[in-house]
Amino acid sequence: MSDESKKTPSRRGATRTASLRPEGKRQVAGVSGGAPSTAKAPARTARKSPDVVKTRRNPFAAIVDYVKGVFREMSKVIWPTGREMVTYTIVVLVFLALMTALVAGVDYVANLALKFIFDV
């Protein structure tokens, strides 16, 4: 797929690259997240309450239900790609190195100041 096919027009007329992955807050289909419009909005349907989980007497069946629920929720997760994971890891390591240098620098300066003050 070429880069041109991924570009979408922005508000100011320039083009920007569209992400293939969802970003930002998710919305219910047909419901806008912006300012209310003057047009008549469709009537909202009442949302169904979540299913009530019944307590099971068999602990093994409850464990199986729990594991099934975990796998169901994990399938909804948007996992990072390999390239994103490498990028995130590098960013974390660089930040860690900078913070370590900052703390070591403050410690060194404080040590020098205390030696100067107390003539140790």
C-alpha positions as CSV (number, residue, x, y, z in Angstrom):
1,M,0.0,0.0,0.0
2,S,1.5,3.4,-0.9
3,D,1.8,6.3,1.4
4,E,-0.6,8.3,-0.7
5,S,-3.4,5.9,-0.1
6,K,-3.0,6.3,3.7
7,K,-3.3,10.1,3.6
8,T,-6.5,11.8,4.6
9,P,-7.4,15.5,4.4
10,S,-7.2,17.4,7.6
11,R,-9.3,20.3,8.7
12,R,-7.0,22.9,7.2
13,G,-6.7,21.3,3.8
14,A,-3.3,19.7,4.3
15,T,-2.9,15.9,4.3
16,R,-1.8,13.8,7.2
17,T,-1.1,10.1,7.5
18,A,-4.0,8.1,8.8
19,S,-3.3,5.6,11.5
20,L,-4.2,2.0,10.8
21,R,-4.9,1.5,14.5
22,P,-7.7,3.1,16.5
23,E,-6.6,6.1,18.6
24,G,-8.3,8.1,21.3
25,K,-11.6,7.6,23.0
26,R,-14.0,5.2,21.6
27,Q,-17.6,6.3,21.0
28,V,-20.9,4.6,20.6
29,A,-21.9,4.4,16.9
30,G,-24.2,7.3,16.0
31,V,-23.5,9.4,19.1
32,S,-21.2,12.4,18.6
33,G,-18.8,13.4,21.2
34,G,-18.7,17.1,20.3
35,A,-21.0,20.0,20.9
36,P,-24.7,19.3,20.6
37,S,-26.0,19.9,17.1
38,T,-29.2,21.8,16.2
39,A,-30.5,18.7,14.3
40,K,-32.8,16.4,16.1
41,A,-30.7,13.5,17.5
42,P,-32.1,10.0,17.3
43,A,-33.7,8.7,20.5
44,R,-31.2,6.9,22.7
45,T,-32.1,3.3,23.5
46,A,-31.8,2.2,27.1
47,R,-28.6,0.4,27.7
48,K,-28.9,-3.1,28.9
49,S,-27.4,-3.7,32.3
50,P,-24.5,-6.1,32.4
51,D,-25.3,-9.7,33.0
52,V,-25.4,-10.7,36.6
53,V,-22.7,-13.3,37.3
54,K,-24.2,-16.1,39.3
55,T,-22.0,-17.6,42.0
56,R,-21.1,-21.1,41.3
57,R,-20.9,-23.8,44.0
58,N,-18.2,-25.7,42.1
59,P,-15.0,-23.8,42.6
60,F,-13.4,-25.4,39.5
61,A,-16.2,-24.2,37.3
62,A,-15.7,-20.7,38.7
63,I,-12.0,-20.9,37.9
64,V,-12.8,-22.0,34.3
65,D,-15.3,-19.1,34.0
66,Y,-12.7,-16.7,35.3
67,V,-10.0,-17.9,32.9
68,K,-12.5,-17.7,30.0
69,G,-13.3,-14.1,31.0
70,V,-9.6,-13.2,31.1
71,F,-9.1,-14.6,27.6
72,R,-12.2,-12.7,26.4
73,E,-10.9,-9.4,27.8
74,M,-7.3,-10.0,26.5
75,S,-8.7,-10.4,23.0
76,K,-10.0,-6.9,23.2
77,V,-6.6,-5.4,24.0
78,I,-4.8,-3.5,21.2
79,W,-1.3,-4.9,21.4
80,P,1.7,-2.9,20.3
81,T,3.5,-4.0,17.2
82,G,7.2,-5.1,17.4
83,R,8.4,-1.8,16.2
84,E,6.3,0.1,18.7
85,M,7.6,-2.1,21.5
86,V,11.2,-1.5,20.6
87,T,10.5,2.3,20.5
88,Y,8.7,2.2,23.9
89,T,11.6,0.2,25.4
90,I,14.2,2.6,24.1
91,V,12.3,5.6,25.4
92,V,12.0,4.0,28.8
93,L,15.7,3.2,29.0
94,V,16.7,6.7,27.9
95,F,14.4,8.2,30.5
96,L,15.8,5.8,33.1
97,A,19.4,6.8,32.3
98,L,18.5,10.5,32.5
99,M,16.7,10.2,35.8
100,T,19.6,8.1,37.2
101,A,22.1,10.8,36.1
102,L,19.9,13.5,37.7
103,V,19.6,11.7,41.0
104,A,23.4,10.9,41.0
105,G,24.2,14.5,40.2
106,V,22.0,15.9,43.0
107,D,23.5,13.4,45.4
108,Y,27.0,14.3,44.4
109,V,26.4,18.1,44.8
110,A,24.6,17.6,48.1
111,N,27.6,15.5,49.3
112,L,30.0,18.3,48.3
113,A,27.8,20.9,50.0
114,L,27.7,18.9,53.2
115,K,31.4,18.4,53.2
116,F,32.0,22.1,52.7
117,I,29.5,23.1,55.4
118,F,30.7,20.7,58.1
119,D,34.4,20.5,57.0
120,V,34.5,16.8,57.1
